[in-house]
Amino acid sequence: MANAGSRERIEIDGRRIELSNTEKVLFPRAGLTKGDLIHYYRRVAPVMLPQIEGRPLSLQRFPDGIEAGGFMQKNASDYFPPWIGRAHLPKEGGTVDYVLAGDAATLVYLANQAAVTLHTGLARVDRVDHPDRLVIDLDPSDEDFGKVKRGARAVRELIEALGLVPFVQTTGSRGLHVWVPLDRSASFDEVRRFAGELALRLVARAPEAFTTAQRKSGRGARLFLDVARNAYGQTAVAPYSVRARPEAPVATPLDWSELDDRALCPRRYTIVNLFRRLGQKPDPWAKIDRHARPLREAAGRLAALGR
């Protein structure tokens, strides 16, 4: 998959991009190079872009490979070409110039910068205070993925009972993310409050299975329900993003029925085998935006459960 040679010019979406050091190994155990990463992001663009377009991106970069350590980057670098989209957004005490990805050329350019993992905001920049996604991270304390799958089903059951439509995704690490599309009628404060109450309700229903304890020492073997990403300026790993793990796994959108597959693990899909999957079945999240719902009625139903 890797491209040979230290320099190569390619044209994508009418943009000319000079690739550098494509033979550099970024994933030593898998023998995968920066050229492989570039090839992956170019090829996955048609299914990935609808999930991240118009959203602020944070970049996790590994110029010397994932075993050498990397860094998080929120501000677009000054040397990024002018055709790379940017969003100038406020933060406490200043502003951030986030990268926006609206085409395959941008994904390729970022991969050439050794941006292995892309983290996306939960709101689009045209209404940055009103998220169109809610996310719950099911974070296990061990490698028992069966526990994570059972927990995700319980999260789904409650969310559907509230009138919302949940979607599920592997993280490419150890857990699962449950995502909920929203119609952007609620503010981040409202979404964060709802997510926190939802997590508490799940803990109350199954205290042996779930916890909201921030300290790892207080979680035991229970699944940590992390809802902290539901806030302005926070991000979550983007659908179809590569993770900085030895086998180059991909955060992969799933059908709920796939949780019944005993062979499923959070790092099952990688930059090597993902396209076999996409060739065999359609993208499970292709129509996710059609399922966006208002939060207010769901919040009312959740509150009624506690009465």
SVG drawing of the C-alpha trace seen along z (x, -y; Angstrom):
<svg xmlns="http://www.w3.org/2000/svg" viewBox="-43 -36 56 52">
<polyline fill="none" stroke="black" stroke-width="0.4" points="0.0,0.0 2.8,-2.4 4.1,-4.8 7.8,-4.6 10.2,-7.5 10.7,-10.4 8.7,-13.0 5.6,-12.7 3.1,-15.2 -0.4,-14.1 -3.6,-15.9 -6.9,-15.4 -10.0,-17.5 -8.1,-19.9 -5.5,-20.4 -1.8,-19.6 -0.2,-18.1 3.4,-17.3 3.8,-14.1 6.9,-13.6 8.6,-10.5 5.7,-8.2 7.9,-5.2 8.3,-6.3 7.0,-3.6 4.3,-5.0 3.0,-1.6 6.1,0.5 4.5,3.7 2.2,3.8 4.8,2.5 2.4,-0.3 3.8,-3.5 2.7,-7.1 2.0,-6.2 -0.5,-3.6 -2.1,-6.1 -2.5,-8.6 -3.9,-5.9 -6.4,-4.9 -7.7,-8.5 -7.9,-9.1 -10.0,-6.0 -12.2,-6.3 -13.1,-10.0 -16.6,-9.3 -17.9,-7.7 -15.9,-9.7 -16.5,-13.2 -20.3,-13.3 -19.6,-12.6 -17.0,-15.3 -17.8,-18.0 -18.4,-21.4 -17.1,-20.2 -14.0,-21.6 -11.2,-19.0 -8.4,-18.4 -5.4,-16.5 -3.4,-13.8 0.0,-13.7 2.8,-11.2 5.6,-12.5 8.0,-9.8 5.5,-7.0 3.1,-6.0 5.8,-4.3 7.8,-7.6 4.9,-9.6 2.8,-12.3 1.0,-15.5 -2.5,-17.0 -3.0,-20.0 -6.1,-22.2 -4.8,-25.3 -4.2,-25.0 -0.5,-25.5 0.5,-28.7 2.1,-26.7 -1.1,-24.8 -2.2,-25.9 -5.0,-28.5 -7.4,-26.0 -7.5,-24.1 -10.7,-25.1 -10.5,-26.9 -13.0,-27.9 -12.0,-30.8 -13.9,-29.9 -13.9,-31.4 -12.5,-29.7 -12.0,-30.8 -9.3,-33.5 -8.9,-33.5 -9.7,-31.8 -8.8,-28.6 -8.3,-28.3 -9.6,-24.8 -9.2,-22.8 -12.2,-21.9 -12.3,-18.9 -14.7,-19.2 -12.8,-17.2 -10.5,-14.2 -7.6,-16.6 -7.8,-17.9 -7.7,-14.4 -4.7,-13.5 -2.9,-16.7 -3.5,-16.0 -2.4,-12.4 0.8,-13.7 1.3,-15.7 1.2,-12.4 -2.2,-13.2 -3.1,-9.7 -6.3,-10.4 -8.9,-13.0 -11.1,-14.1 -14.3,-15.9 -16.5,-18.4 -20.1,-17.5 -21.5,-20.7 -21.1,-22.1 -19.4,-25.5 -22.5,-27.2 -24.2,-26.7 -21.3,-26.0 -23.3,-26.3 -26.0,-23.8 -24.7,-20.2 -26.2,-17.8 -24.6,-14.8 -24.6,-13.5 -22.0,-10.8 -21.6,-8.3 -18.2,-6.6 -18.4,-3.2 -14.9,-2.9 -14.0,0.5 -11.4,1.1 -10.3,4.3 -10.3,6.1 -13.7,7.8 -15.5,6.6 -18.5,8.7 -19.2,6.5 -19.0,3.4 -21.4,4.9 -23.9,5.7 -23.6,2.2 -24.1,0.7 -27.3,2.6 -28.6,1.3 -27.7,-2.3 -29.6,-1.7 -32.7,-0.4 -33.0,-3.5 -32.2,-6.0 -34.9,-4.4 -37.4,-4.5 -36.8,-8.2 -37.7,-8.6 -34.2,-9.1 -32.3,-7.0 -28.9,-5.7 -26.0,-4.6 -23.0,-2.6 -19.3,-2.7 -16.2,-0.9 -13.5,-3.3 -10.6,-1.4 -9.3,-1.3 -11.1,0.7 -14.7,-0.4 -17.7,-1.5 -19.3,-4.9 -23.0,-5.3 -24.0,-8.4 -27.3,-10.1 -28.2,-12.6 -30.0,-15.7 -31.9,-18.4 -29.8,-21.3 -32.7,-22.8 -30.8,-22.3 -27.8,-24.1 -24.6,-22.5 -25.6,-23.2 -28.9,-21.3 -27.2,-18.4 -24.5,-18.1 -27.2,-18.1 -29.3,-15.5 -26.2,-13.3 -25.3,-13.5 -28.8,-12.6 -28.9,-9.8 -25.7,-8.3 -27.0,-8.6 -30.2,-6.8 -28.2,-3.9 -26.2,-3.6 -29.3,-3.6 -30.7,-0.8 -27.6,1.4 -25.1,0.2 -23.2,3.4 -22.6,2.7 -22.1,-1.0 -20.3,-3.9 -19.8,-7.6 -16.8,-7.6 -14.1,-9.9 -11.3,-8.2 -10.3,-4.8 -9.7,-3.5 -13.4,-3.9 -14.7,-2.1 -13.8,1.5 -14.9,3.8 -17.8,1.6 -18.1,-0.3 -17.4,-4.0 -20.0,-6.1 -18.0,-9.1 -20.3,-11.9 -17.8,-14.7 -17.4,-15.2 -20.9,-16.7 -19.6,-20.2 -18.4,-23.2 -14.9,-22.7 -14.8,-19.0 -14.2,-16.4 -14.6,-12.6 -12.8,-10.4 -14.2,-10.8 -16.0,-7.9 -13.6,-6.1 -10.6,-7.7 -7.4,-5.7 -6.2,-5.1 -2.6,-5.2 -2.5,-1.5 -0.1,1.1 -2.4,2.7 -3.8,-0.7 -7.4,-0.1 -10.2,-2.2 -13.1,-3.7 -15.9,-1.9 -19.6,-2.6 -21.6,0.6 -25.1,1.9 -26.5,2.8 -26.9,6.4 -23.1,6.7 -22.8,6.7 -24.2,10.2 -21.0,11.3 -18.8,13.1 -15.8,12.3 -16.3,8.6 -13.7,6.7 -13.0,3.0 -10.0,3.2 -11.4,5.6 -11.3,3.2 -8.0,1.7 -6.8,-0.4 -5.9,2.9 -9.3,4.7 -11.9,1.9 -12.6,1.7 -13.4,5.4 -16.2,4.6 -17.4,1.5 -17.4,3.6 -19.7,6.2 -22.2,3.9 -23.4,0.3 -22.2,-2.3 -24.5,-1.9 -24.3,-5.7 -25.1,-6.9 -28.5,-8.2 -27.8,-9.1 -28.8,-12.8 -32.3,-11.7 -32.8,-10.4 -32.1,-13.7 -34.6,-14.4 -35.3,-17.2 -34.0,-16.8 -36.7,-18.5 -39.3,-15.7 -36.7,-13.1 -35.5,-15.2 -39.1,-15.3 -39.4,-11.5 -36.1,-11.0 -37.2,-13.3 -40.5,-11.4 -38.6,-8.2 -37.2,-9.6 -40.5,-10.7"/>
</svg>
